[in-house]
Amino acid sequence: MTAVTKSRNSVVKSLTIDEANFIRGRDLAVAMLEEADDLQMNEPDATCPFRAYRDGKAQIRFTEAFLLQLIADPSMLDGFNAVLSAKLGDQCDCPASYYALSMVEYSAGAVGGDGTMSAPLNQEPLRTGVPA
């Protein structure tokens, strides 16, 4: 079974339902990370766990709307999980869009196979905070 979807670069292609669900979950997680990036830039202490840093204001818990979407449609879990695992386990200060990769890029397989990146050190974006 296939679904037709528009990718982030507006190219229409046929995907399996699993791939379409993965992309929807991936995009949901990327949107959540983009909102986190925006908060960090514009209101850096808004999500801090310590009240003193928030000047007594309530913590902004921006993740709830995204998590409720995921709970409502668990078919997106794989893509959402892939992005959050990558972001939380990664030691770089990368923009959220860095994680908007294909399902095969997050899966096991031959490096460079299935259109995946073949030479990460030569192709990936600049990673700050990681020793060379």
All heavy atoms as an XYZ file, in Angstrom:
988
protein
N       0.841     -1.164      0.000
C       0.000      0.000      0.000
C       0.892      1.235      0.000
O       1.893      1.298      0.683
C      -0.885     -0.046      1.245
C      -1.889      1.061      1.317
S      -2.964      0.902      2.752
C      -4.424      0.326      1.949
N       0.540      2.232     -0.799
C       1.345      3.442     -0.883
C       0.497      4.675     -0.613
O      -0.717      4.650     -0.713
C       2.004      3.597     -2.272
O       0.978      3.672     -3.248
C       2.957      2.468     -2.568
N       1.167      5.712     -0.257
C       0.538      7.015     -0.063
C       1.335      8.024     -0.864
O       2.529      7.854     -1.056
C       0.545      7.393      1.412
N       0.678      9.041     -1.338
C       1.376     10.105     -2.049
C       1.529     11.262     -1.074
O       0.583     11.649     -0.403
C       0.609     10.543     -3.309
C       1.295     11.716     -3.972
C       0.476      9.379     -4.280
N       2.729     11.778     -0.985
C       2.993     12.857     -0.040
C       3.933     13.872     -0.649
O       4.631     13.573     -1.610
C       3.593     12.308      1.270
O       3.665     13.358      2.217
C       4.955     11.697      1.065
N       3.939     15.072     -0.092
C       4.898     16.099     -0.482
C       5.999     16.097      0.548
O       5.734     16.157      1.738
C       4.243     17.467     -0.495
C       3.834     17.933     -1.834
C       3.384     19.369     -1.790
C       2.701     19.668     -3.091
N       2.205     21.012     -3.149
N       7.219     16.021      0.102
C       8.340     16.090      1.025
C       8.616     17.547      1.364
O       7.983     18.448      0.834
C       9.576     15.429      0.404
O      10.023     16.197     -0.685
N       9.584     17.768      2.243
C       9.914     19.127      2.680
C      10.373     20.007      1.512
O      10.273     21.208      1.569
C      10.970     19.083      3.778
C      10.426     18.494      5.062
C      11.473     18.410      6.132
N      11.777     19.676      6.764
C      11.091     20.213      7.764
N      10.030     19.620      8.218
N      11.472     21.349      8.308
N      10.872     19.407      0.442
C      11.307     20.211     -0.702
C      10.251     20.247     -1.803
O      10.545     20.553     -2.935
C      12.652     19.713     -1.236
C      12.574     18.285     -1.732
O      11.507     17.693     -1.760
N      13.707     17.729     -2.133
N       8.997     19.903     -1.484
C       7.834     19.983     -2.361
C       7.871     19.029     -3.547
O       7.183     19.240     -4.528
C       7.620     21.416     -2.854
O       7.385     22.254     -1.768
N       8.655     17.979     -3.488
C       8.664     16.969     -4.536
C       7.633     15.911     -4.170
O       7.643     15.383     -3.066
C      10.068     16.323     -4.676
C      10.042     15.188     -5.669
C      11.083     17.370     -5.072
N       6.722     15.604     -5.089
C       5.688     14.610     -4.838
C       6.223     13.243     -5.241
O       6.771     13.077     -6.320
C       4.399     14.935     -5.622
C       3.358     13.861     -5.406
C       3.863     16.291     -5.227
N       6.071     12.269     -4.346
C       6.501     10.918     -4.675
C       5.635      9.919     -3.927
O       4.958     10.269     -2.967
C       7.978     10.699     -4.349
C       8.338     10.749     -2.886
C       9.828     10.561     -2.719
C      10.110      9.579     -1.622
N      11.490      9.256     -1.445
N       5.655      8.676     -4.377
C       4.887      7.635     -3.718
C       5.704      7.029     -2.594
O       6.883      6.734     -2.757
C       4.529      6.533     -4.723
O       3.652      7.040     -5.688
N       5.060      6.857     -1.454
C       5.710      6.273     -0.286
C       4.848      5.141      0.229
O       3.640      5.133      0.037
C       5.845      7.313      0.840
C       6.624      8.574      0.551
C       6.476      9.542      1.714
C       8.082      8.257      0.325
N       5.477      4.217      0.921
C       4.684      3.223      1.618
C       4.005      3.918      2.790
O       4.417      5.001      3.203
C       5.560      2.061      2.148
O       6.412      2.571      3.181
C       6.374      1.420      1.039
N       2.970      3.292      3.315
C       2.285      3.849      4.475
C       3.264      3.996      5.636
O       3.256      5.000      6.346
C       1.062      2.991      4.864
C       0.006      3.048      3.759
C       0.477      3.435      6.196
C      -0.563      4.417      3.470
N       4.152      3.005      5.835
C       5.152      3.091      6.907
C       6.045      4.309      6.721
O       6.345      5.019      7.678
C       6.021      1.832      6.964
C       5.295      0.635      7.553
O       4.234      0.828      8.180
O       5.797     -0.485      7.385
N       6.491      4.557      5.497
C       7.346      5.721      5.232
C       6.578      7.021      5.451
O       7.114      7.971      6.031
C       7.877      5.683      3.805
C       8.918      4.614      3.562
C       9.263      4.463      2.088
O       8.347      4.489      1.242
O      10.453      4.325      1.787
N       5.338      7.062      5.003
C       4.515      8.266      5.175
C       4.293      8.550      6.664
O       4.394      9.700      7.103
C       3.185      8.114      4.453
N       4.011      7.515      7.443
C       3.830      7.685      8.887
C       5.133      8.124      9.545
O       5.139      8.964     10.443
C       3.327      6.398      9.531
C       1.888      6.104      9.155
O       1.125      6.992      8.794
N       1.512      4.847      9.228
N       6.249      7.531      9.103
C       7.563      7.915      9.622
C       7.813      9.399      9.377
O       8.217     10.129     10.281
C       8.668      7.071      8.971
C      10.044      7.400      9.477
C      10.585      6.687     10.534
C      10.792      8.420      8.911
C      11.852      6.990     11.023
C      12.058      8.735      9.394
C      12.582      8.012     10.451
N       7.560      9.851      8.165
C       7.800     11.247      7.809
C       6.899     12.172      8.615
O       7.349     13.225      9.089
C       7.621     11.457      6.291
C       8.799     10.805      5.560
C       7.491     12.937      5.940
C       8.636     10.725      4.063
N       5.649     11.792      8.810
C       4.746     12.616      9.618
C       5.262     12.723     11.056
O       5.254     13.803     11.647
C       3.328     12.028      9.581
C       2.654     12.243      8.241
C       1.260     11.598      8.100
N       0.429     11.736      9.263
C       0.047     10.708     10.048
N       0.423      9.473      9.783
N      -0.728     10.910     11.083
N       5.728     11.612     11.619
C       6.292     11.624     12.969
C       7.582     12.404     13.036
O       7.824     13.166     13.970
N       8.416     12.210     12.026
C       9.679     12.963     11.943
C       9.404     14.460     11.892
O      10.000     15.235     12.623
C      10.434     12.528     10.680
C      11.712     13.304     10.420
C      12.122     13.281      8.972
N      11.218     14.087      8.153
C      11.228     14.078      6.832
N      12.047     13.292      6.163
N      10.391     14.840      6.147
N       8.474     14.850     11.034
C       8.165     16.270     10.883
C       7.546     16.855     12.151
O       7.793     18.022     12.482
C       7.254     16.499      9.680
C       7.967     16.274      8.354
O       9.210     16.126      8.339
O       7.273     16.235      7.324
N       6.757     16.056     12.872
C       6.188     16.514     14.138
C       7.297     16.782     15.154
O       7.311     17.815     15.821
C       5.197     15.474     14.682
C       4.502     15.829     15.994
C       3.613     17.051     15.834
C       3.690     14.628     16.491
N       8.256     15.863     15.238
C       9.374     16.041     16.168
C      10.248     17.225     15.755
O      10.692     18.004     16.607
C      10.206     14.762     16.250
N      10.504     17.377     14.462
C      11.307     18.513     13.982
C      10.598     19.824     14.310
O      11.237     20.782     14.764
C      11.606     18.380     12.468
C      12.166     19.678     11.903
C      12.583     17.234     12.209
N       9.279     19.867     14.134
C       8.521     21.081     14.479
C       8.637     21.380     15.975
O       8.772     22.548     16.375
C       7.054     20.930     14.069
N       8.610     20.336     16.797
C       8.755     20.532     18.234
C      10.146     21.073     18.564
O      10.294     22.004     19.366
C       8.508     19.221     18.988
C       8.503     19.387     20.495
S       8.089     17.876     21.372
C       9.610     16.954     21.169
N      11.165     20.533     17.923
C      12.531     21.013     18.150
C      12.706     22.442     17.644
O      13.433     23.235     18.259
C      13.539     20.083     17.481
C      13.621     18.669     18.062
C      14.576     17.813     17.238
C      14.036     18.704     19.516
N      12.045     22.778     16.539
C      12.116     24.155     16.037
C      11.476     25.120     17.029
O      11.985     26.224     17.243
C      11.439     24.254     14.668
C      12.248     23.605     13.571
C      11.533     23.500     12.244
O      10.291     23.590     12.186
O      12.240     23.300     11.235
N      10.370     24.694     17.647
C       9.757     25.542     18.671
C      10.695     25.693     19.872
O      10.812     26.781     20.441
C       8.401     24.988     19.114
C       7.680     25.950     20.026
C       6.201     25.703     20.167
O       5.587     25.143     19.242
O       5.661     26.077     21.223
N      11.385     24.621     20.234
C      12.368     24.700     21.326
C      13.489     25.663     20.966
O      13.906     26.480     21.798
C      12.931     23.312     21.623
N      13.965     25.584     19.726
C      15.018     26.502     19.273
C      14.543     27.952     19.341
O      15.282     28.839     19.771
C      15.445     26.180     17.834
C      16.221     24.877     17.708
O      16.677     24.345     18.742
O      16.341     24.389     16.562
N      13.299     28.185     18.921
C      12.737     29.531     18.952
C      12.643     30.046     20.389
O      12.995     31.195     20.666
C      11.355     29.528     18.287
C      10.775     30.918     18.171
O      11.451     31.800     17.615
O       9.637     31.129     18.655
N      12.183     29.193     21.304
C      12.118     29.593     22.712
C      13.505     29.904     23.257
O      13.697     30.867     23.998
C      11.459     28.501     23.551
C       9.945     28.471     23.542
C       9.435     27.186     24.196
C       9.377     29.690     24.247
N      14.467     29.078     22.905
C      15.830     29.280     23.394
C      16.391     30.621     22.918
O      17.096     31.301     23.660
C      16.731     28.138     22.952
C      18.122     28.215     23.529
C      18.987     27.040     23.098
O      18.701     26.367     22.116
N      20.045     26.794     23.834
N      16.056     31.002     21.684
C      16.538     32.272     21.142
C      15.807     33.470     21.739
O      16.422     34.494     22.035
C      16.361     32.300     19.620
C      17.324     31.408     18.877
S      19.013     31.987     18.990
C      18.954     33.388     17.906
N      14.499     33.364     21.902
C      13.685     34.515     22.290
C      13.337     34.591     23.774
O      13.110     35.680     24.290
C      12.397     34.539     21.458
C      12.696     34.686     19.986
O      13.438     35.578     19.593
N      12.157     33.811     19.163
N      13.256     33.452     24.429
C      12.931     33.405     25.855
C      13.776     32.309     26.504
O      13.256     31.273     26.902
C      11.447     33.101     26.068
C      10.493     34.112     25.459
C       9.051     33.734     25.687
O       8.635     33.681     26.867
O       8.356     33.484     24.695
N      15.091     32.508     26.601
C      16.002     31.431     26.994
C      15.719     30.768     28.339
O      16.040     29.595     28.513
C      17.376     32.094     26.985
C      17.137     33.549     26.941
C      15.781     33.772     26.375
N      15.100     31.464     29.256
C      14.840     30.857     30.569
C      13.414     30.325     30.722
O      13.070     29.786     31.774
C      15.135     31.862     31.686
C      16.604     32.237     31.731
O      17.442     31.364     31.431
O      16.913     33.400     32.051
N      12.589     30.459     29.701
C      11.167     30.120     29.803
C      10.904     28.653     30.116
O       9.881     28.313     30.708
C      10.442     30.510     28.525
N      11.805     27.771     29.734
C      11.600     26.344     29.984
C      12.498     25.801     31.095
O      12.459     24.610     31.396
C      11.855     25.524     28.697
O      13.199     25.736     28.275
C      10.884     25.927     27.597
N      13.289     26.663     31.673
C      14.200     26.260     32.744
C      13.420     25.637     33.906
O      12.346     26.113     34.272
C      14.976     27.477     33.224
S      16.165     27.091     34.523
N      13.944     24.578     34.527
C      13.226     23.961     35.640
C      13.271     24.785     36.928
O      12.454     24.577     37.817
C      13.932     22.618     35.833
C      15.294     22.812     35.285
C      15.153     23.818     34.175
N      14.184     25.744     37.029
C      14.329     26.521     38.250
C      13.535     27.825     38.175
O      13.774     28.660     37.306
C      15.807     26.819     38.524
C      16.617     25.579     38.714
C      17.431     25.118     37.701
C      16.541     24.865     39.907
C      18.181     23.964     37.868
C      17.284     23.711     40.076
C      18.105     23.247     39.061
N      12.622     28.003     39.098
C      11.753     29.177     39.152
C      12.551     30.481     39.203
O      12.161     31.482     38.611
C      10.837     29.071     40.360
C       9.837     30.196     40.454
C       8.988     30.096     41.687
N       8.225     28.854     41.662
C       7.638     28.333     42.731
N       7.723     28.935     43.905
N       6.970     27.208     42.643
N      13.659     30.453     39.910
C      14.466     31.667     40.055
C      14.915     32.208     38.698
O      14.953     33.423     38.491
C      15.686     31.390     40.939
N      15.254     31.333     37.767
C      15.687     31.766     36.442
C      14.531     32.281     35.592
O      14.742     32.994     34.619
C      16.400     30.636     35.692
C      17.730     30.283     36.291
C      17.917     29.075     36.948
C      18.801     31.161     36.209
C      19.147     28.744     37.506
C      20.043     30.839     36.761
C      20.197     29.634     37.404
O      21.410     29.314     37.948
N      13.308     31.888     35.970
C      12.117     32.331     35.244
C      11.474     33.539     35.924
O      10.345     33.900     35.602
C      11.107     31.191     35.133
C      11.601     29.961     34.384
C      10.499     28.943     34.160
N       9.626     28.728     35.291
C       9.795     27.795     36.242
N      10.822     26.970     36.177
N       8.939     27.681     37.231
N      12.135     34.124     36.899
C      11.607     35.275     37.651
C      10.235     34.971     38.244
O       9.345     35.826     38.243
C      11.540     36.529     36.773
C      12.920     36.979     36.313
O      13.880     36.867     37.111
O      13.040     37.422     35.159
N      10.053     33.745     38.714
C       8.800     33.352     39.355
C       7.680     32.976     38.402
O       6.611     32.559     38.836
N       7.892     33.110     37.115
C       6.861     32.763     36.124
C       6.759     31.252     35.981
O       7.709     30.520     36.258
C       7.183     33.381     34.767
C       7.182     34.897     34.775
C       7.600     35.430     33.425
C       7.755     36.936     33.472
N       8.416     37.448     32.278
N       5.610     30.800     35.494
C       5.419     29.372     35.229
C       6.309     28.930     34.067
O       6.568     29.703     33.136
C       3.956     29.086     34.890
N       6.765     27.703     34.139
C       7.556     27.119     33.057
C       6.676     26.972     31.808
O       5.522     26.558     31.909
C       8.072     25.735     33.471
C       8.866     25.044     32.391
C       9.106     23.578     32.708
O       8.191     22.887     33.124
N      10.325     23.128     32.523
N       7.210     27.292     30.654
C       6.494     27.056     29.394
C       6.730     25.601     29.008
O       7.874     25.185     28.786
C       6.971     28.012     28.288
C       6.605     29.447     28.645
C       6.364     27.616     26.945
C       7.073     30.477     27.651
N       5.676     24.841     28.961
C       5.743     23.409     28.596
C       5.201     23.253     27.183
O       4.096     22.768     26.975
C       4.966     22.592     29.608
C       5.588     22.703     30.983
C       4.881     21.878     32.003
N       5.511     22.105     33.304
C       4.873     21.990     34.439
N       3.604     21.635     34.461
N       5.507     22.224     35.570
N       6.008     23.644     26.235
C       5.604     23.690     24.839
C       5.411     22.318     24.207
O       4.812     22.199     23.146
C       6.636     24.483     24.029
C       7.966     23.790     23.929
C       8.259     22.991     22.848
C       8.911     23.923     24.939
C       9.479     22.338     22.760
C      10.126     23.276     24.858
C      10.419     22.483     23.764
N       5.884     21.271     24.837
C       5.847     19.935     24.221
C       4.464     19.289     24.241
O       4.203     18.380     23.460
C       6.838     18.993     24.914
O       6.478     18.871     26.289
C       8.263     19.501     24.798
N       3.588     19.747     25.116
C       2.306     19.066     25.301
C       1.495     18.930     24.010
O       0.992     17.849     23.700
C       1.463     19.768     26.360
C       0.157     19.038     26.635
C      -0.647     19.671     27.750
O      -0.290     20.752     28.246
O      -1.666     19.076     28.117
N       1.367     19.981     23.246
C       0.572     19.929     22.014
C       1.126     18.881     21.044
O       0.361     18.169     20.378
C       0.531     21.299     21.350
N       2.438     18.779     20.977
C       3.063     17.798     20.085
C       2.836     16.378     20.598
O       2.539     15.466     19.825
C       4.569     18.087     19.952
C       4.845     19.434     19.351
C       5.121     20.525     20.160
C       4.825     19.614     17.979
C       5.377     21.774     19.611
C       5.072     20.859     17.419
C       5.347     21.943     18.234
N       2.989     16.186     21.896
C       2.794     14.861     22.477
C       1.338     14.409     22.364
O       1.072     13.226     22.127
C       3.264     14.842     23.927
C       4.758     15.066     24.106
C       5.110     15.172     25.586
C       5.576     13.985     23.427
N       0.404     15.341     22.490
C      -1.007     14.988     22.332
C      -1.302     14.533     20.907
O      -2.088     13.601     20.699
C      -1.901     16.156     22.731
C      -1.955     16.451     24.230
C      -2.740     17.731     24.500
C      -2.538     15.277     25.005
N      -0.655     15.153     19.927
C      -0.811     14.705     18.532
C      -0.263     13.291     18.365
O      -0.853     12.461     17.667
C      -0.082     15.646     17.578
C      -0.733     16.995     17.413
C       0.050     17.848     16.444
O       0.219     17.486     15.274
N       0.535     18.988     16.917
N       0.857     13.022     18.989
C       1.464     11.698     18.910
C       0.589     10.647     19.588
O       0.404      9.549     19.065
C       2.854     11.724     19.542
C       3.681     10.458     19.424
C       3.964     10.120     17.966
C       4.979     10.620     20.197
N       0.036     10.994     20.741
C      -0.855     10.069     21.447
C      -2.095      9.786     20.603
O      -2.560      8.647     20.524
C      -1.230     10.644     22.834
C      -0.005     10.613     23.747
C      -2.403      9.874     23.451
C      -0.163     11.434     25.030
N      -2.608     10.814     19.945
C      -3.803     10.653     19.113
C      -3.534      9.804     17.882
O      -4.442      9.156     17.355
C      -4.343     12.022     18.706
N      -2.299      9.802     17.401
C      -1.942      9.027     16.206
C      -0.599      8.341     16.411
O       0.439      8.813     15.957
C      -1.889      9.929     14.979
C      -1.682      9.145     13.692
O      -1.526      7.905     13.739
O      -1.670      9.786     12.627
N      -0.602      7.193     17.126
C       0.654      6.508     17.438
C       1.395      5.952     16.219
O       2.537      5.534     16.342
C       0.248      5.379     18.384
C      -1.214      5.447     18.564
C      -1.753      6.573     17.747
N       0.784      5.994     15.034
C       1.496      5.525     13.840
C       2.708      6.409     13.534
O       3.592      6.011     12.788
C       0.559      5.478     12.628
O       0.183      6.789     12.226
N       2.762      7.599     14.142
C       3.887      8.514     13.927
C       5.051      8.255     14.878
O       6.083      8.912     14.791
C       3.417      9.970     14.107
C       2.369     10.415     13.114
S       2.024     12.200     13.220
C       1.236     12.331     14.824
N       4.906      7.304     15.782
C       5.894      7.094     16.842
C       7.296      6.808     16.315
O       8.272      7.347     16.833
C       5.447      5.971     17.779
C       6.382      5.661     18.947
C       6.534      6.876     19.854
C       5.869      4.475     19.730
N       7.425      5.994     15.289
C       8.761      5.605     14.814
C       9.565      6.820     14.348
O      10.719      7.000     14.743
C       8.658      4.561     13.707
C       9.999      3.942     13.353
O      10.819      3.716     14.277
O      10.231      3.681     12.157
N       8.980      7.664     13.535
C       9.691      8.857     13.052
C       9.964      9.851     14.168
O      11.044     10.434     14.250
N       8.989     10.030     15.061
C       9.142     10.932     16.204
C      10.274     10.433     17.096
O      11.149     11.193     17.496
C       7.816     10.975     16.969
C       7.719     12.059     17.994
C       7.260     13.324     17.649
C       8.050     11.819     19.309
C       7.146     14.338     18.602
C       7.949     12.809     20.273
C       7.496     14.074     19.914
N      10.264      9.141     17.373
C      11.281      8.516     18.215
C      12.673      8.625     17.588
O      13.654      8.898     18.287
C      10.905      7.054     18.462
C      11.835      6.352     19.407
O      12.410      6.952     20.300
N      11.992      5.062     19.209
N      12.766      8.438     16.278
C      14.070      8.515     15.602
C      14.693      9.900     15.767
O      15.875     10.026     16.084
C      13.912      8.179     14.120
N      13.895     10.932     15.574
C      14.411     12.295     15.674
C      14.806     12.618     17.111
O      15.892     13.146     17.359
C      13.386     13.321     15.150
C      13.809     14.747     15.477
C      13.209     13.146     13.652
N      13.935     12.295     18.068
C      14.277     12.612     19.458
C      15.472     11.812     19.948
O      16.308     12.338     20.684
C      13.081     12.387     20.377
C      11.991     13.443     20.292
C      10.970     13.244     21.403
C      12.539     14.839     20.359
N      15.586     10.552     19.539
C      16.756      9.749     19.921
C      18.029     10.375     19.376
O      19.045     10.458     20.070
C      16.617      8.315     19.403
O      15.549      7.656     20.047
N      17.969     10.831     18.125
C      19.135     11.464     17.505
C      19.482     12.768     18.214
O      20.646     13.016     18.551
C      18.878     11.718     16.024
N      18.492     13.597     18.459
C      18.734     14.911     19.068
C      19.216     14.786     20.510
O      20.182     15.426     20.909
C      17.459     15.755     19.009
C      17.546     17.107     19.684
C      18.514     18.038     18.995
C      18.464     19.431     19.628
N      19.452     20.322     19.066
N      18.545     13.955     21.287
C      18.897     13.844     22.703
C      20.207     13.095     22.922
O      20.912     13.347     23.885
C      17.764     13.178     23.488
C      16.453     13.962     23.510
C      15.361     13.156     24.199
C      16.629     15.316     24.156
N      20.542     12.190     22.028
C      21.773     11.427     22.156
C      22.961     12.068     21.475
O      24.102     11.662     21.666
N      22.711     13.089     20.667
C      23.759     13.757     19.905
C      24.374     14.862     20.752
O      23.688     15.539     21.503
C      23.158     14.357     18.632
C      24.169     14.555     17.526
O      25.373     14.423     17.784
O      23.744     14.845     16.403
N      25.660     15.068     20.616
C      26.352     16.085     21.401
C      26.656     17.335     20.590
O      27.564     18.075     20.911
C      27.650     15.504     21.975
C      27.421     14.379     22.952
C      26.625     14.835     24.166
O      26.959     15.838     24.775
N      25.579     14.116     24.504
N      25.896     17.577     19.524
C      26.144     18.780     18.730
C      25.022     19.790     18.941
O      23.940     19.457     19.403
C      26.284     18.449     17.249
S      24.744     18.163     16.384
N      25.311     21.001     18.617
C      24.329     22.076     18.697
C      23.816     22.323     17.286
O      24.146     23.313     16.652
C      24.979     23.334     19.280
C      23.979     24.436     19.515
O      22.774     24.148     19.595
O      24.403     25.598     19.606
N      23.010     21.375     16.796
C      22.524     21.422     15.419
C      21.111     21.973     15.378
O      20.333     21.757     16.297
C      22.510     20.019     14.819
S      24.116     19.217     14.807
N      20.751     22.637     14.289
C      19.368     23.092     14.159
C      18.437     21.894     13.987
O      18.856     20.820     13.544
C      19.389     23.958     12.897
C      20.562     23.467     12.123
C      21.573     22.987     13.139
N      17.178     22.075     14.314
C      16.203     20.982     14.226
C      16.137     20.387     12.825
O      15.993     19.175     12.659
C      14.830     21.478     14.653
N      16.296     21.211     11.797
C      16.189     20.728     10.419
C      17.258     19.689     10.078
O      17.095     18.903      9.147
C      16.270     21.897      9.438
O      17.503     22.579      9.593
N      18.342     19.665     10.826
C      19.412     18.680     10.638
C      18.875     17.250     10.734
O      19.391     16.338     10.118
C      20.474     18.931     11.705
C      21.612     17.940     11.757
C      22.703     18.068     10.909
C      21.615     16.894     12.671
C      23.763     17.170     10.972
C      22.669     16.003     12.738
C      23.736     16.148     11.884
O      24.779     15.267     11.946
N      17.809     17.069     11.517
C      17.267     15.739     11.783
C      16.141     15.342     10.836
O      15.579     14.265     10.964
C      16.789     15.662     13.240
C      17.934     15.914     14.193
C      18.139     17.167     14.746
C      18.846     14.904     14.491
C      19.211     17.412     15.593
C      19.921     15.146     15.332
C      20.089     16.404     15.878
O      21.159     16.639     16.701
N      15.804     16.151      9.851
C      14.740     15.854      8.891
C      15.297     14.962      7.780
O      15.442     15.361      6.633
C      14.149     17.133      8.317
N      15.610     13.735      8.147
C      16.223     12.773      7.234
C      15.213     11.700      6.833
O      14.173     11.547      7.468
C      17.427     12.113      7.909
C      18.497     13.082      8.409
C      19.527     12.355      9.255
C      19.161     13.793      7.250
N      15.551     10.929      5.824
C      14.665      9.859      5.365
C      14.625      8.715      6.365
O      15.506      8.569      7.218
C      15.141      9.330      4.012
O      16.378      8.652      4.177
N      13.614      7.864      6.225
C      13.479      6.687      7.080
C      14.698      5.776      6.945
O      15.198      5.256      7.936
C      12.195      5.936      6.713
C      11.894      4.745      7.562
S      10.276      4.086      7.049
C      10.284      2.540      7.905
N      15.208      5.607      5.721
C      16.351      4.707      5.524
C      17.613      5.253      6.177
O      18.464      4.491      6.617
C      16.610      4.372      4.036
C      15.463      3.584      3.449
C      16.881      5.603      3.208
N      17.733      6.575      6.270
C      18.916      7.146      6.909
C      18.968      6.755      8.391
O      20.030      6.542      8.953
C      18.913      8.671      6.765
C      20.247      9.318      7.049
C      21.299      9.073      5.977
O      21.142      9.545      4.853
O      22.300      8.398      6.300
N      17.811      6.627      9.021
C      17.738      6.249     10.435
C      17.787      4.729     10.635
O      17.855      4.264     11.756
C      16.444      6.794     11.063
C      16.497      8.261     11.403
C      15.852      9.206     10.617
C      17.204      8.705     12.516
C      15.894     10.556     10.946
C      17.253     10.048     12.845
C      16.595     10.965     12.063
O      16.640     12.298     12.386
N      17.736      3.951      9.557
C      17.684      2.485      9.648
C      19.049      1.864      9.380
O      19.944      2.500      8.830
C      16.678      1.945      8.624
O      15.409      2.522      8.825
N      19.182      0.603      9.753
C      20.417     -0.138      9.474
C      20.544     -0.401      7.979
O      19.537     -0.540      7.280
C      20.413     -1.459     10.237
N      21.781     -0.485      7.494
C      22.007     -0.779      6.081
C      23.380     -0.316      5.663
O      24.156      0.232      6.455
N      23.689     -0.542      4.396
C      24.993     -0.169      3.849
C      25.125      1.344      3.782
O      24.205      2.037      3.340
C      25.171     -0.767      2.458
N      26.254      1.858      4.229
C      26.524      3.288      4.147
C      26.533      3.676      2.673
O      27.195      3.052      1.860
C      27.873      3.639      4.810
C      28.225      5.099      4.591
C      27.833      3.303      6.289
N      25.761      4.669      2.321
C      25.648      5.098      0.931
C      24.566      4.357      0.173
O      24.184      4.776     -0.916
N      24.038      3.259      0.728
C      22.967      2.517      0.076
C      21.634      3.226      0.251
O      21.444      4.013      1.176
N      20.715      2.967     -0.628
C      19.354      3.518     -0.553
C      19.349      5.036     -0.521
O      18.472      5.658      0.074
C      18.611      2.995      0.687
C      18.509      1.490      0.726
O      18.255      0.901     -0.339
O      18.686      0.912      1.806
N      20.353      5.659     -1.110
C      20.398      7.116     -1.154
C      20.852      7.773      0.139
O      20.667      8.973      0.314
N      21.443      7.002      1.040
C      21.910      7.586      2.296
C      23.249      8.281      2.088
O      23.923      8.087      1.077
C      22.042      6.512      3.393
O      22.958      5.512      2.968
C      20.699      5.874      3.708
N      23.636      9.082      3.069
C      24.894      9.810      3.010
C      26.053      8.813      2.986
O      26.094      7.889      3.785
C      25.008     10.720      4.228
C      26.162     11.666      4.188
S      26.261     12.699      5.661
C      24.725     13.581      5.579
N      26.991      8.996      2.072
C      28.086      8.036      1.959
C      29.349      8.472      2.686
O      30.162      7.642      3.039
C      28.412      7.768      0.487
O      28.767      8.965     -0.159
N      29.525      9.754      2.899
C      30.729     10.234      3.581
C      30.323     11.312      4.577
O      30.478     12.498      4.309
C      31.736     10.768      2.571
N      29.795     10.921      5.737
C      29.284     11.907      6.684
C      30.260     13.009      7.046
O      29.866     14.153      7.175
C      28.927     11.077      7.913
C      28.753      9.699      7.424
C      29.652      9.566      6.219
N      31.517     12.707      7.189
C      32.476     13.730      7.593
C      32.638     14.812      6.541
O      32.994     15.938      6.849
C      33.826     13.102      7.922
C      33.816     12.178      9.144
C      35.189     11.551      9.339
C      33.392     12.926     10.394
N      32.369     14.472      5.280
C      32.504     15.440      4.205
C      31.192     16.132      3.851
O      31.201     17.122      3.148
C      33.050     14.757      2.944
C      34.437     14.210      3.160
O      35.212     14.771      3.926
N      34.746     13.103      2.517
N      30.049     15.601      4.319
C      28.770     16.109      3.854
C      27.900     16.717      4.939
O      26.990     17.460      4.625
C      27.977     14.984      3.191
C      28.655     14.453      1.958
C      27.880     13.300      1.358
O      26.766     13.012      1.746
N      28.476     12.627      0.400
N      28.125     16.394      6.180
C      27.205     16.879      7.202
C      27.433     18.348      7.530
O      28.496     18.888      7.280
C      27.293     16.032      8.461
C      28.574     16.197      9.245
C      28.610     15.284     10.443
O      27.613     14.619     10.751
O      29.640     15.242     11.093
N      26.414     18.993      8.092
C      26.573     20.405      8.473
C      27.626     20.547      9.569
O      27.931     19.604     10.271
C      25.203     20.775      9.031
C      24.299     19.646      8.762
C      25.116     18.473      8.387
N      28.144     21.750      9.706
C      29.120     22.039     10.746
C      28.515     21.718     12.106
O      27.432     22.139     12.424
C      29.527     23.507     10.696
C      30.523     23.968     11.747
C      31.848     23.234     11.560
C      30.724     25.458     11.660
N      29.215     20.945     12.901
C      28.737     20.546     14.217
C      29.546     21.290     15.259
O      30.730     21.086     15.385
C      28.878     19.044     14.388
C      28.033     18.270     13.389
C      28.424     16.828     13.357
N      28.122     16.189     14.598
C      27.213     15.247     14.764
N      26.526     14.835     13.750
N      26.994     14.705     15.931
N      28.875     22.134     16.002
C      29.581     22.881     17.031
C      29.546     22.112     18.337
O      28.652     21.337     18.584
C      28.932     24.259     17.235
O      27.558     24.065     17.592
C      29.027     25.106     15.980
N      30.538     22.317     19.151
C      30.580     21.671     20.461
C      31.089     20.259     20.450
O      31.072     19.566     21.441
N      31.520     19.751     19.301
C      32.029     18.387     19.198
C      33.487     18.470     18.773
O      33.809     19.097     17.763
C      31.235     17.563     18.157
C      31.811     16.173     18.033
C      29.770     17.492     18.551
N      34.397     17.844     19.536
C      35.805     17.889     19.161
C      36.040     17.276     17.774
O      35.389     16.294     17.427
C      36.521     17.068     20.219
C      35.529     16.807     21.297
C      34.163     17.078     20.735
N      36.910     17.864     17.006
C      37.198     17.357     15.658
C      38.074     16.135     15.703
O      38.785     15.882     16.602
C      37.855     18.451     14.830
